[in-house]
Every structure is written in structure tokens, then in C-alpha cells.
Amino acid sequence: MTHATPSSADARPIRFYHRGAVVSIQGMHTTRTVLDWLREDVRCTGTKEGCNEGDCGACTVVLGELDANGQLQLASVNACIQFLPTLDGKALFTVEDLQAMTPAQSCCGGAAQPLHPVQQALVECHGSQCGFCTPGFAMSLWNTYEQHRQAGTRPTRQQLADDLSGNLCRCTGYRPILDAGQRMFDLPAAAFDRAAVARALQALAQEPALAYGAAHHTISERTDHFHAPRTLEDLARLRLEQPQARLLAGSTDIGLWVNKQFRDVGDLIYLGGVRELRAVEERDGALWIGAGATLEQAWAALAARAPALTDVWLRFASTPIRHAGTMGGNVANGSPIGDSAPILMALDAQVELRRGAAVRRLPLPDFYLDYMKNALQEGEFVQAIVVPLAAFARQVRGYKISKRFDCDISALCAGMAIALDGETVASVRLAYGGMAATVQRAARAESALLGQPWTEDSVRAAQQALAQDFQPLTDMRASSAYRLQVAQNLLQRLWLETRPQGPLDAGRTSVFSVLPHGV
Amino acid sequence: MNKPVPGHVLNHPAAFAPYQDNQRLRLDPGAEARAHQAGARVGISQAHESAVLHVSGSATYTDDIPELAGTLHCALGLAPVAAGRLLGMDLDTVRAMPGVVRVFTAADIPGANDWGSIVHDDPILCDGEIRYLGQPVFAVVARTREQARRAAALARQALRVEAAPPVLTPREAHARGQYVVPPMHLVRSSSGLDEAGIRARIAAAPHRLQGSLDVGGQEQFYLEGQISYAIPKEGNAIHVHCSTQHPSEMQHLVAHALGVHAHAVQVECRRMGGGFGGKESQSALFACMASVAARLLARPVKLRVDRDDDFLITGRRHCFWYEYDVGYDDAGRILGAAVTMVSRAGHSADLSAPVMTRALCHFDNAYWLPEVAMHGFCGKTNTQSNTAFRGFGGPQGAIAIEYILDGIARALGHDPLAVRRANFYGRGERNVTPYLQTVRDNVIHELVDQLEERSGYQARRTAVAAFNATSPVLKRGLALTPVKFGISFNVKHFNQAGALVHVYTDGSILVNHGGTEMGQGLNTKVAQVVAHELGVAFERVRVTATDTSKVANTSATAASTGTDLNGKAAQDAARQIRARLAACAAARHGGSAEDVRFANDQVWVGGRQLAFDALVGEAYLDRVQLWSDGFYATPGLSWDKERMQGHPFYYFAYGAACSEVVVDTLTGEWKLLRADVLHDVGRSLNPAVDIGQVEGAFIQGMGWLTMEELVWHPTSGLLLTHAPSTYKIPTANDCPPEFNVQLFEGENAEDSIHRSKAVGEPPLLLPFSVFFAIRDAVAAAGARRKLPPLQAPATSEAILRAITAVQAP
């Protein structure tokens, strides 16, 4: 079934669940952020603005959505880069909600509302100093708390640190916050009525798909539209009908265009409502990652099949960004410093493109034409990323180099896969981000290795060839010389880890192996 | 997904200690409970007075204050080039933007177009000369913040400029002899030599080390950006809510900008979302601009800058460049040292002169330097005006001598700890600083001995060497470094404070003082001091917003002195009230006033016990003054700025840290494996708050020396790292898995507030140990006795560069 493009007059309002009730919003611009709405319109000022670009976590809120089984799933996101219409049909939780989940004390006496265990633990462990980042930490910790309470588990300290990768604190040095993350599970449990929220979301799901319009704030006589189709077919049709409209997935990039560059993004077609695109599953000998699947889902699926990718997964942006952003968006965006593409190229991934009913697949290297230019035709969109399962039979590595472990953009990122036939290199993929205008495979270095014995001499030859493959740039993340030297040295690391004689485990090649990631 | 932790890497069984172990190591709840029961309110790990408000999101920061009807929003149009002339402005397009109410330029400012704190060289809005890329040129006031920002963003199109080539680095400024204040010289000899004599002594020493070092700057990255909310009042008065460490200075500068007296300006700050020095002087531009707009429009105006603009407009920790030349003996003892320090001051003086003074006064760190020739230059550059940041030059001064000592140890093939020890200040001799203050409270020997023992330094030194001998790619490094840090403002008259204590008839107590709360727990400690003095529950005491209409002529909350000064002032006020209450109690119930005891909300008088609030009620009926002011001025200070000598510090705070890192010789990546810290806070007023300061400073200082890198475009002068996406401060994963932090047992030799010591800045020097552990690991990757040319910040790139250098044939 299809919907006509509505005028602003007949559009239904944005509806979502907030503080125990369904909120209806009309008239706000399509790019009004959740944070500005919270702080300026409803005066929920507990959620803070620290950077307005999704990098500090002071604005962390938690969104609730029903999954394919009708179960409520929670995920922390950055309110500063989420547009209000993307909340449609979801539940929004902020720091102001936490105390309501704490059963009021049975006796009277006028005592203040008791704190949620997350909050109580932060107080007891001296986890706040200036307090400005604290609501964001509280919400990230609440997300962790609920996730583990549901599963009947407790996080390791390492998992807590990984869960907090999107929250900056400048005062405490984090130790007391990590302590609080452990302590909160030792306090009397809080009650969160999931069923009530799920019922509210089920009711919202009965509404027609959102096709929202609002007047532009500076251009008079212009209405900007926000379409949130719910089926792949509707999405494909909308994309054909409105090729000028911009596709929006996690808004982890487009949010910055609006907040920082004041770019006019025009009409938006939102992918988040298309359930078919959120699937991550094995199909016909391949891992099919729908373009609407979050980065967290996509990376989890890759790392499950290639555990050596765990570090790259955890170092891709931050937890809230991975909850919002999609791998499809990262690939379609085509930034030369996006961390998905080098790994996916090493895995021989293809992009599945759709235009109307027509579907085609392209090897990922063929998708990128030049800096921020790709092979998409008018009306076409990335529908999925397809990784052949055979790729996981090779030895796969992902190496990310950046100034900071968590949530940093790569100076360079390498995806590598190698298969040996005895001691001979039978196949090899070396893909690098941060080394050229697009993510690229190192063709000369690959040729230098293919069919050669996997020895240090071959590595040296490949290192020399790599200098022909890339002439990287100098910028604030790294110099050209460093990028090239490390790109070459990572071949050495690959060799040390995969050489037939005495390969070294990651504990002897990576300083981050001291972080016991994983469950 | 399971990745087993290899035993040979993670060989510390206590790694990822559960929180209970972390607490046990740091605090002694049993002893605190006993002290509390006995009536003590200091020495107790009271939670931050705002902790419950923080975690519930109800703590009010400036932007959270409910806006008055008619509030307008201000945004700044910034200079698009780093140097040159402003030829003109085409502001009609800016004015035509939706929602814009007015656009202001320098010509609109009714009073002085200046927010300079010491030297008056900081225009609020550009007066024709463009000084740096990001300098505010005009101010847009609009109905919403977004509208103001969108209009201000048209600056590039609206401004007609004539660009000139900028001077961007301290070295370039030094080469041109271009400084914001005159150079400073501190030449001191224990044997009466002049500089030529000192240089000759260095040249004649058994060994000599010469070199240079670059240490980068650091962005404060307070989570709450700069903000002011100005509300016009009757009779040309104005009320400014400002996120500032220095309300009195804001008051004066706003008064100058408006051309009114100070009494017409009220500046208020309940709390900041972090300051770290960045809101000491540099909150002024925003306070002044919001006030000017509010006055001229007769409407409330809020100015909250976006994070990117905050980076582009305001300054930060000065980066330093050093050249050194030292002579030393076979034990590594320094016989003479000459050092030149050049800082990047930016386009104006701001606090660069006192920062350089503190750097020169901390070059000695914990070491006796018999002959020194120090020269400090504050390079004038076309960049943001650098300013205060936790440590205020102290860290920049001290890291130079640590670099030198580390180099001496490596050149001699000695353990750096042994060389450091050989140079420590003595207790009865070898104890005069280059600025001629005698060190009388030295505890560095026993403190370092204890830390060496607790950290297992010697055994781990052996283990690190064994690891490195068999590890082809990863190398470990270990370092133990000391801290000595002088407490007081170098400017004598800043060392004063006032407070007000009100006791209401229901027995509740309100405290107000001149210090500001930026998260450091100042209000908590001051409330504890008052509760302790009056013998009441902590909950009875409430501390209110810092307000220039309450306590006048306050000093900045800076130089770690907040509690020392304001705690003493509040104690003075509380003691006066207690004395009056005691007199009243004795008169009513018998006995002498001196024998009246206050503790645990009770009063013991004349053999009777009565509740504190009952006595307060009686005192009110007896017409006793139940409120008081208090005042404090630090005794014994002197400073001769011209001769760079005197007794600038009331006392010294000490500490030491031992860090172990692992470094990847292929990529330069590194990880802090373990840190052990022992830090001297005298007799702690609040152990939990003090430990919070120590740990926070450790991680913050580690960020400065490792991952936090500021990059300006080499030709345009644009700060490229102007947001958290490009400027990386530490995250939770950078906190070491094993982090053992303890307070040194001791007390202040001076009569400070309850014999405690200041804690804000000194621990920022503790993570020198991380930097030198990295340098140690780099050294292990190369030939013996080769000095790794590691610069700060030790980013992975800087580390790999140093590794490549030590591995070069």
C-alpha cells in the first residue's frame, strides 16, 4: 500500500512516549533536535549540551523500541544529533525518568523521592564532581543496568568501560564511575514497567507511517517533509518519486551538518522504520546486513565470525553512536576515514543497491568513484551489505590507529585477510582507510604477496609496494609519514600474527590486548 | 567473541579490582564513622553537597535557569583570518536573517572595549586589528539561540578583511622578539656566581646534557561551555549569571564595559560544569558581551557559545618550548642548570605573565638546584590568548627538570629514580629554592620511599626488563616521579577571602563565601568546616551561590587555594557565632562560656545538654547576632616581582606516582597498565573528595601529555582541533585497570584549615610518571643509553617517531 505525499495540513503529528504519556508534536521543523526540544520546549534540563556533535555524551538519553518479537529494546543515543521526527513510535527516557522507577518508600515521612540504584551508586561512589556530564553517565549506566537486569547478568568492569565509551568526564578520571557501575547491581533493584511501555508503543504502531511536514525556519513558503516508510517497497517508491530527498538513517553525520554547518538538508526519507532493512542474517552463503541495521548489530555479527575484529568494533565511534548509526550509512557516506569499508573490503563484501524493484550488487571497491563520490544512480539506495561467508575462512584482521582507544576517528584503519596454501600466500586482501581520497585496496602490495612465500622478505617487498599504492595526507590526526610507516608496519604485524612458524597471539602484538573485551 | 587475556600481558591479579577493593584501599569508613560519632565533621568522606542534584539532573547550571520572558540570545561573528586588518563589515545580510534583533560592533560598547584582566589588551569585539582566527568581531542578538548562531555564521561573507601572514609558534615569536610581556629572568647561585659563572660551572662539570623539548598545550574542555545570562535591572544596574571562577573580576570588567560603578553589577554563580582555569579570566568576554547587549536592548540576553566557537575564541594551557643546558656529576647530581622557556601566549597578555612566573618557580620541582639561570619568554602569536589551566605553569616548569633528570639517568645508565633521589631537596640543608624560599616542610623522601615499597617498584623494574628481553613487538616502561607544588597565589594580595554565615532561628545554617564551585567540592568542604565548628549535622548547612553582592572583592577560585582561603574565612565567621552562642548559653544555663561544647547537634553547658536549635531559639530571644562575616589573609607571604624572590608559597604539597605502560614499537600505540599514587593533602578535610581530585588530575594530566593534541593549520592559523571529534580527552578505557591511589599520612606543618593541604593542582603533575614510563619503554626499543627524543603530547605518532630515532643506526 502507498501513501500520497501529504501537505503539512493533513500530516499526522509526531507521536512518542515520554514521561509516562504519549506526546504529540506538530509544527516543529524536521531537524529540531531531541536535545533542543527537551531543554527549550519542555524544560527537561537534566539532559545537557556539551558539544552538540555526539562526541561528549552529556546529552545521552535512552530510546525504547519494539523489536520484531514485540519486545521492548532499549538503546542509549545522543539527543543532540537525533531529529525529533525520528522519535515517532518510540519511547524517550531521560534522567528525569529514573527516580520514577524507584518504588516510593513504603512509609510516609516526607522523605525525598529515593534515588534509582544507578543514581544511588553514583552518589555512594563519589562519581560526580562538577556534575555536568553526570546525567549522561546515569543514562548510559541505566541502559547497561536494564540490559543486564533483563539477562540476569552483570557486566565486567571492562564491559562497563566499553559501554561508557561515549561519555566524557573531565573531573573524576572515571574510576569512581566504573565503581558505581558495579555497585548499582548490589543495591535493591529498581522496577521498570516494560510491559506498560510496550503497550504504549504497540498502540503507537497502529498509527499510519509518519509523513510529517513543517515550515522551514528561514525559507518562507517552504515546507520540509519527513517520511518514515515502514516497508522496503514504500521506501523504494519514495526514493524514486523524490530523488532529491535525502536519506536519513542514524543521523550521526547529518545531525552535524545541521548543528554545525547549518546545511539545508531539505526533505528527509528515514530508513529507521523499515523493519526489513534492519535484519542481519545469513542468506545464501553470505552475511546480509540490512542498510538499516545499527552499527552495533552489524559489528557484532562480523566479530562473531571473525573475533579479531572485536577491537575495531568497540573502537568504532561510541556505544550511543553505534546504537544510532548504521553500517549502511557508513558505507554509503563513503568517507575515506570510515572504519567499515576497509574491513568490508578485506572481506570481499558487496553493496546491494536498489532502484525501484531493480536490485544490483557491486563489489565495494567499485562503489567508490572518488572523494565522497559513489556509484549510486538517481533514485537508487544502498539496501544491504553482503559479506560472503567464505571470507571468514581466511585469517582476518582489523587494525585501527587513532590518538585515543575509544570514539576517535582513525588516522588509518586497515582491514586485512590472508589465506595460505602451505607457506604460500594463496589469497590476500589489504584495504586501508585514511590513506587516500577513498578507502582502497593496496593493489601493488597485494600483488607483491600473492603467490609468494609468507616470509619477512615478502613482507618487506609488500611494504615497499605499499609506498607506491598510497601517498597519504597530513592532517590533525597524523602526518603523511606516520600514516605510511604504520601502514607498512601493520603488514609486519599481520605477518607476525599469521606466519606459519610461531605466529604471535594478539597478546604479543597489541597493547590493547590487556583490555579483556568480549563476554 | 571471547578473547582470553594472555597471562604474560596481564600479570597483575588485582587488575580490574572490584569496587569494594578500590574503596577499601582508599578510605577507612570505620575510622571515619568513629570520628563522626565523636562530633567531627571534617576528615569525613561526605558526599559532594550537590551529588543528589547531579545524579537526578536537577542541579542548576546557568543554562538551566528558567528564562525570563523576553529573553534574547547572542552569538558571535568570528574573524576568518588569523592576522590583518578589518576593512569593513556588510552587516545587512546578517541583520536580515530571521529572528535577528540587533547586531553590535565595537563602536556600540558604551564603556571600555576591553576584558583584559591584568594588561588591558583584550578587546571584547575587534577594534580594527585582527589578532587571531576566531576573534569575535560582531555580536548578533536574536529571538532564539539557533537564529543568532545562523546569523553569526555569516561572518565570513560579512567581513571585509585584509589578511596578513600570522605568527603561530612560540619559536617563531621568540625569533622575532615578539612578546606579550617583557622577558623574565631568574638567575640564582648558591656560590655567588653570575650567569656567565653559572654557564662556566655547567661547562666544567664532569658531565653535560644539552637539548630541547616541546610540550603541547591543553584545552580545558570543561563539559559546560562558556555562558553568561545578563538581566538588566533598574537604574542601569545589571545582574549577570555567569559560569566563572572569578565573579569579582567579572563584576569589574562588566562595570568597565558598561561605564558604570561596580555596585551596579551583580555577578552570580551557583556552580560551573567544570572550570580548570578556563573560566578564571576568559569568562569575561562573554559576561561583558551579554551585559552590553542586555543593557543596550533593555532585555535579558543569554550568550552560550557552541563548543566549536568556545575552542576557537578562548585560550588554554600554554604550550612550551625549552632549551636546556645542565652540568652534573657521576651520581647524576645537577651542579648547574640553564634553561630557556618560551610559551605560546597568544595574541594578548591575559595570565601569561603569572603562568610564566609559576613555571619558573616550579622548574626546581622537588630538587635542589645550586646554580640556575632561567629565562622565560611569553611569545606573542596570532592564536587564542592562552590562560590558566590547572597547574598554571607549574606543570610546564616541572616537566622540564624531570625530562633533564630522566636524560641524565639514561646517559649515566642509572635508574632514573636513583638520580631523582640524589637531587631531592634536603631537610636541613640543600633546601633553598631558586626564588630564595626555604623548604621547611619537605616530606618527599619518606613519601617516595613509601610509594617505592607499595608499588613494588624494584621488583617490577626487574620484571619489565625481563619482559622486554623476550618481547619482540611490545615493550614495557616504568617510571616513578615526584611532585612538589607551591601553594598560594604568587601575587600576595590575592591571598585573602571572606565568608558569611547565617544561623536562622530554626537552627538551619546558610553559608556564603567568595569561592566558586566547579566540581572540586569546595562548597562541601566549607560546609563541613562550618558544621564542625558549630557541632551540627552536615545536612543543617547549605551553601548558596557565589554572589558579588554578598562577599565583596573576592579572589579567583584558583591556585588550589579555594578551601585554604574560604574555609578559613568561613571558620572565622562560624567561630564568632559560636562564641556568641556560648556566651548566651553560659549566661542562661551557668558555667563559663569557654566550657560550652558543641557537637552532634547538641550543646553541653553548665552540666546540662540542650539541642542546638533550642539554644539558637534562646539566643534569638536574647537578641544575639546569629550571623557573622569572616575574613582570612594568608600569613607570611612576600614576593618581589622584579627580583623574582621572596616567600611566595605558604607551604608545599607533595606527591609521587609510579606508572607502568606497554608500547607497541610498530605503531606507537600505548596503554597504561597500572598506576600507583601517594599524594600529600595534609590532614584531609574530606578523603573521598581529595582522592577524587587526585585521580581526576592524574587522568587529566595524562591526557595533556599523551593524547590531547592541539593542531593549528600551519598557514591559515585555524585551530583544526576545535571539538571533541578532533580533540581527544581521556575516556573510561584510558583509566588504568589497576589504579591504586592513597593519601599520604601527615599534616600540614603550617596552620592551614584543620592542617589540610590544597589539592586542586598538585596532582596534575603525577602523570609525569606516565610520560616517562613511555619514554622508558621507547628507550627499551633502542640502543642502550640512547636518549629517546620523545616530545609531549606523546601521541602514538610522537612515540613511533622517538622509537624510530632510537632504533636508527
Interface residues (C-beta under 8 A of the other chain):
Chain A: D36 R39 E40 R43 C44 T45 G46 T47 K48 E49 G50 C51 N52 E53 D55 C56 A58 T94 V95 E96 L98 Q99 A112 L115 V118 Q119 Q120 L122 V123 E124 C125 H126 G127 S128 Q129 C130 G131 F132 C133 T134 P135 A138 T156 R157 Q158 L160 A161 D162 L164 S165 N167 L168 C169 R170 C171 T172 G173 Y174 R175 P176 I177 L178 D179 A180 Q182 R183 H217 T218 K260 F262 A303 A304 P307 T310 Y399 I401 S402 K403 R404 F405 D406 C407 D408 I409 A411 D475 M476 R477 A478 S479 Y482 Q485 V486 N489 L490 Q492 R493 L496 L504 D505 A506 G507 R508 T509 S510 V511 F512 S513 V514 L515 P516 H517 G518 V519
Chain B: M1 N2 K3 V5 P6 H8 V9 L10 A15 F16 P18 Y19 N22 Q23 S45 A47 H48 S50 A51 V52 L53 H54 V55 S56 G57 S58 A59 T60 Y61 D63 D64 P66 M97 P98 T144 E146 Q147 R149 R150 A153 Q220 F221 Y222 L223 E224 G225 R271 M272 G273 G274 G275 F276 D306 R307 D308 S471 P472 V473 L474 M518 G519 Q520 G521 V662 V663 D664 L666 T667 G668 E669 W670 K671 L673 A688 V689 I691 G692 E695 G696 A697 F698 I699 Q700 M707 E709 V711 L720 T721 A723 P724 S725 T726 K728 I729 P730 T731 A732 N733 D734 C735 P737 F739 V741 T795 S796 E797 L800 R801 T804
